[in-house]
């Protein structure tokens, strides 16, 4: 990757490179973690430094570091980052809210160097690529446990539940495991536990519309109708094409006596079904 201080990334390209939803990126920008520039049509344009700061801010948020500490760390990180990704690549590490940058020659560009958040950035095919560094073997083990849970659901739900919980212990952002485990909890009349599980899942998988959808179903089963409506609406914020969420909101709005609100969502449901 040749150095070009003027090269920038669109919002879509930034989403793809970081693997984050538009809503998550908007939240990070709104929190002041980065200040992207604007293009000719006033669209966001992100620099290489912005990508590094966004990725780091998100990782620190997931570790529940206070926003003030994240801002302090990002200010220090920004002062050590080059304007473009060097050919040798970079490695960013952190313990708590302290961040460090290394190039592949091993030069330490900031304090710390302990491993908590840990990822590499390299140039692959002329573009930026991120490479996470999980504990060796943890991802395959989590996937194997998830598949074991799927295979056991019909004949041994308790064993399936245990397998999903083990998978989540290894991979706390495994959205499908939250979805399947929550369904098992609801089917065994533990919808209150399912709601708690989905609350945790939202922290770990903030871009998942289906987690919010299933959370709404669990809330319905707990007779928490207004909370269920809110959860369905959050689901639609992430995925406006999810027709069943519109239908369920319409049904619940009828129960709440809101005929106009019910009609609006039923109409949206019919439009999406065409």
C-alpha positions in Angstrom: 0.0 0.0 0.0 1.6 3.2 -1.1 1.5 6.2 1.2 -1.1 8.8 0.3 -2.0 11.2 3.0 -5.2 12.2 1.1 -6.7 8.7 0.8 -10.0 8.4 2.8 -12.7 5.9 3.3 -16.5 6.2 2.8 -18.9 5.3 5.6 -19.8 2.1 3.7 -16.2 1.1 3.3 -15.5 1.9 6.9 -18.4 -0.3 8.0 -17.1 -3.2 5.9 -13.5 -2.8 7.1 -14.4 -2.6 10.8 -17.3 -5.0 10.7 -19.5 -2.6 12.6 -23.1 -1.5 11.9 -24.0 2.0 10.8 -25.7 2.6 14.2 -22.6 1.6 16.1 -20.4 3.9 14.0 -22.9 6.8 14.4 -22.8 6.3 18.2 -18.9 6.4 18.2 -18.9 9.5 16.1 -21.6 11.1 18.2 -19.6 10.4 21.3 -16.7 12.4 19.9 -14.3 9.6 19.5 -13.5 10.7 15.9 -14.3 13.7 13.8 -14.4 12.6 10.2 -14.0 15.0 7.4 -16.7 15.8 4.8 -16.7 15.0 1.1 -18.0 17.1 -1.8 -21.6 16.1 -1.0 -21.2 16.5 2.7 -20.8 12.7 3.2 -18.5 11.4 5.9 -14.9 10.6 4.8 -12.7 8.7 7.2 -8.9 8.7 7.3 -6.7 5.7 8.2 -6.2 7.2 11.6 -10.0 7.5 12.0 -10.3 3.8 11.3 -7.7 2.9 14.0 -9.4 5.2 16.5 -12.9 3.8 15.8 -11.7 0.2 16.1 -9.9 1.0 19.3 -12.8 3.0 20.8 -15.3 0.2 20.1 -13.0 -2.4 21.7 -12.6 -0.3 24.8 -16.4 0.4 24.9 -17.0 -3.4 24.9 -14.6 -3.7 27.8 -16.8 -1.1 29.6 -14.1 1.5 30.0 -15.5 4.9 31.0 -15.9 7.4 28.0 -13.5 9.9 29.6 -10.8 7.2 29.8 -11.4 6.2 26.2 -11.0 9.8 25.0 -7.8 10.2 27.0 -6.4 7.0 25.5 -7.5 7.9 21.9 -5.8 11.3 22.2 -2.6 9.5 23.1 -3.1 6.9 20.4 -3.8 9.5 17.7 -0.5 11.2 18.4 1.4 8.0 17.8 -0.4 6.8 14.6 1.0 7.5 11.2 -1.3 9.2 8.7 -1.2 6.1 6.5 -0.7 2.4 7.2 3.0 1.6 6.8 4.0 -1.4 4.6 5.1 -3.3 7.7 1.7 -3.1 9.3 0.8 -2.2 12.8 -0.2 -4.0 16.0 -2.4 -2.3 18.6 -2.6 -3.7 22.1 -4.2 -2.5 25.3 -4.7 -3.2 29.0 -7.6 -1.4 30.5 -7.8 2.0 28.7 -4.0 2.2 28.1 -3.1 1.6 24.4 0.1 0.9 22.6 1.1 0.8 19.0 3.9 -1.4 17.6 5.2 -1.8 14.1 6.5 -5.2 13.1 10.0 -4.4 13.9 8.9 -4.4 17.6 9.2 -0.6 18.2 6.9 0.5 21.0 5.2 3.8 20.1 3.3 4.3 23.4 3.2 3.1 27.0 1.9 -0.3 28.0 2.0 -3.5 25.9 -0.1 -5.8 27.9 -2.6 -8.0 26.1 -6.3 -7.4 26.5 -7.5 -5.9 23.3 -5.1 -7.1 20.6 -5.3 -6.8 16.8 -3.1 -6.3 13.9 -3.6 -4.0 10.9 -2.0 -5.0 7.6 -2.1 -4.0 3.9 -3.7 -6.8 1.9 -4.3 -6.4 -1.8 -3.7 -2.7 -1.5 -6.3 -2.1 1.2 -6.5 -2.0 5.0 -7.2 -5.4 6.7 -7.8 -6.1 10.4 -6.7 -9.4 12.0 -8.1 -10.2 15.4 -5.9 -12.2 17.7 -8.1 -14.4 19.9 -6.7 -17.1 22.2 -5.4 -20.0 20.2 -8.2 -22.5 19.5 -11.0 -20.5 21.2 -13.0 -19.7 18.0 -13.1 -23.3 16.7 -14.0 -24.6 20.1 -16.9 -22.1 20.4 -18.2 -23.0 16.9 -18.0 -26.7 17.7 -19.9 -26.2 20.9 -22.5 -24.1 19.1 -23.0 -26.9 16.5 -23.2 -29.4 19.4 -26.0 -27.3 20.9 -27.9 -27.3 17.7 -27.6 -31.1 17.4 -28.8 -31.6 20.9 -31.8 -29.2 21.0 -34.5 -31.7 19.9 -33.4 -34.7 22.1 -31.7 -33.0 25.1 -32.5 -29.3 25.6 -30.6 -29.2 28.9 -27.4 -30.4 27.3 -28.0 -28.0 24.4 -28.3 -25.1 26.9 -25.0 -26.1 28.5 -23.3 -26.3 25.1 -24.5 -22.8 24.2 -23.4 -21.4 27.5 -19.9 -22.9 27.1 -19.8 -21.5 23.5 -20.6 -18.0 24.8 -18.0 -18.3 27.6 -15.4 -18.7 24.8 -17.0 -16.3 22.3 -19.1 -13.7 24.1 -20.1 -12.1 20.7 -21.6 -15.3 19.2 -25.0 -13.9 18.3 -26.5 -17.1 17.1 -25.7 -18.8 20.4 -27.6 -16.1 22.3 -30.6 -16.5 19.9 -30.8 -20.3 20.3 -30.2 -20.2 24.0 -32.8 -17.6 24.5 -35.3 -19.7 22.6 -34.6 -22.7 24.8 -35.1 -20.5 27.9 -38.5 -19.2 26.6 -39.6 -22.7 25.7 -38.9 -23.9 29.2 -41.0 -21.0 30.7 -37.9 -19.0 31.7 -38.6 -15.9 29.7 -37.4 -13.6 32.5 -34.0 -15.3 32.2 -34.2 -15.0 28.4 -34.7 -11.2 28.7 -31.6 -10.9 30.9 -29.6 -13.0 28.4 -30.7 -10.8 25.5 -29.8 -7.7 27.5 -26.3 -9.0 27.8 -26.4 -10.0 24.1 -27.2 -6.4 23.1 -24.0 -5.2 24.8 -22.0 -7.9 23.0 -23.7 -7.8 19.6 -25.1 -4.3 19.3 -25.7 -4.6 15.5 -28.0 -7.7 15.7 -31.7 -6.9 14.9 -32.7 -10.5 15.6 -31.6 -10.3 19.2 -33.8 -7.4 19.8 -36.7 -9.2 18.0 -36.3 -12.3 20.1 -36.0 -10.1 23.2 -39.3 -8.5 22.3 -41.0 -11.9 22.1 -39.6 -12.8 25.5 -41.0 -9.5 26.9 -44.4 -10.3 25.4 -44.4 -13.6 27.2 -43.7 -11.7 30.4 -46.7 -9.4 29.6 -44.4 -6.4 29.3 -46.2 -5.1 26.3 -44.8 -1.6 26.1 -41.3 -2.8 26.6 -41.9 -5.4 23.9 -43.0 -2.6 21.5 -39.9 -0.6 22.2 -37.7 -3.6 21.6 -39.4 -4.3 18.2 -38.9 -0.6 17.3 -35.2 -0.9 18.1 -35.1 -4.0 15.9 -36.6 -2.0 13.0 -34.0 0.8 13.6 -31.4 -1.8 12.7 -33.3 -3.6 10.0 -36.3 -1.7 8.6 -37.1 -4.6 6.2 -38.0 -7.0 9.0 -41.7 -7.3 8.3 -42.7 -9.5 11.2 -41.6 -6.8 13.6 -44.1 -4.4 12.0 -46.8 -7.0 12.3 -46.1 -7.7 16.0 -46.0 -4.0 16.8 -49.3 -3.6 15.1 -50.8 -6.5 17.0 -49.5 -5.1 20.3 -50.7 -1.5 19.5 -54.2 -2.9 19.1 -53.9 -4.4 22.6 -52.8 -1.0 23.9 -55.8 0.7 22.2 -53.7 2.6 19.7 -55.6 1.9 16.5 -53.7 4.5 14.4 -50.3 3.2 15.4 -51.5 -0.4 14.7 -52.7 0.5 11.2 -49.4 2.3 10.4 -47.4 -0.9 11.2 -49.9 -3.2 9.5 -49.6 -1.1 6.4 -45.8 -1.3 6.6 -46.0 -5.0 7.0 -48.2 -5.4 3.9 -45.8 -3.2 1.9 -42.9 -5.3 2.8 -44.8 -8.5 2.0 -45.4 -7.5 -1.6 
